[in-house]
Amino acid sequence: MTLYDFKQELYLIRDNRRVMRSLRTSLASLEDDVLTSVFSGAVDYSKDRIQSSPDPDSAIINAILLTDKEKTRLKAQLAELQEENAEMEKLIYSQRGIGAEIVRLYFIEGETMIAIAKRLNYHRDTCYGKWNETIAQMWKEHEEANDVDG
């Protein structure tokens, strides 16, 4: 694997993490959204109550079933992305130093380099330099580990 390919793997982690954050947000709001849609009608209590459907609870039951099905799908997608990222994330978390923190914030947390520089009180160019050094070190470790395995 070339250094370019290795960096592409790291960018894939960043993209997957972005999708994972979105999936978690969707999971958190799923029940509220479905239940809100079921109970969205206003009731006029001044009129005589007439049952408009043969089974008023069917909408709730269907909403719960759809919610469970969607939760299962989202959780499976989340697990797949986590598994896809596992090896490279382990490598990122094994690094030490400020460069490792920059790499973690950039690829795992999805922060911009400007935000990272501000957070760590470094100049952006310094962050990029440490970022590149750490990525090169990680690539070297990855290649050595794969040479021993392969």
N, C-alpha and C positions, 0 to 999 in steps of 0.2 A: 504494500500500500504506500503510495506516495504521500508527501506532506499535504499536497492539495486534496487528495482523497480523504485524508485524516481530518482536515479542516471541514470538509463537506459533511463528514459524520458528526462533527461537533455542531454544525449549523442545523443538521437534522434534529439533534437533541433540542436545540432552541425552538425550532418549529413545533416539534412534538409537545414540548412543555407549554407552548402557547395554546395548542389545541387542548391539552389536558386541563389547563386553567379554565378554558371555555366549557369543557365537559363538566367540570365540578360546579361551575356556576349554573349550568343547565340542570344538573341533578338537584341543586339546592332550591331552585325555583320551580321545579317540575310540579310538585304537588299543589303549590299555591296557584299556579297558572291553570291547572286542570280543574281544581275545585272552584276557582273563581268563575270559570266559564260555565260550570254546571249551575251555580247559584247566581247567575248574573241578572236574572229578571227581577223586576220590582213587583211587589204584590199589592194589589188594591184591596184592602180589607173592607171597604164599604160595600162591595158587591158580594152577592151570594157566591160561595165557593163551589166551583164545578171542576171536577177532575178532568183534565184535558187529555190525559193519557191513561191507558189501562194499567200501567205499572210505573208510578212516579219514581220509584227507587231504581229503576233500570238505568237511568242516566247516571246516577251515582255509581252503581256497580260497574257500568261500562267505563266510566272515567277512572275508577280504581284499577280495573284490569289493564286499560291502556297505559296508565301511569306505571304499573308494575312492569309491563312489557318494555316500555321506554327506559325505565331504570335499569333493567337487565341489559338492554342493548348498550346503554351509555357506560355501564360498569365494565362490560366486556371490552368495549373499545378503549376505555381507560387502562385496563389491565394489559391489553395488547401493546399500547404505547409505552407503558412502564417497562414491560419486558424488553421491548425494542431498545430502550435507552439504558438498560441496566449495566451493561459492560462498560460503556463509555462514562457513565455517571460515576461508577466505582473508581475509574481511573482519575476522574476530575477530583473526587473527594479524597483520593489518596495523596494529592499534591499538598505541599506546604508553602507558606510564604505569601507575600502580598500579590504576587503574580497568580497564585492559585486562587486567591480570593477574587481577583479580577475576572479570571476565567469562570469561576463559579457564578458570580453575579451576572456575567454576560450570558452564559449559555444555559444555566439552570434557572436563574431568576428572571432572565429576559430583559435586564436593564440595558439602557443605552450606555455607551462609553462616556458620554458627557455626564450622565447621572452618576456613574461609578466614580469618575474623577472627582466630582463634587463631594460625593459621600466619603471618599477616602482622603480627600484633601491633597490630590495629586493633579498635575497638569494632564490633560487628555493625551498628549503625545507620550508622556512617561507611562501612562496606563497601557497604551498600545505597545510600547516597547516591552514592558513586563509581560503583557498578554502574549506577545509573539514568542518571547523566551520560554514561557511556561508551556505553550503549545508545542514548541520544538522539543522540549524535554519530555512531554507526554508522548509525543510521536515516537521518540527514541525508545522510551520505556515500552511502548506498545509493540514496536517492531522487535525489540529484544525478547519480549514475552512470547510473541508469535513465532520467532525463530527457534526458541527452546521447545515450544509445543509442536511445531511443524517439522 
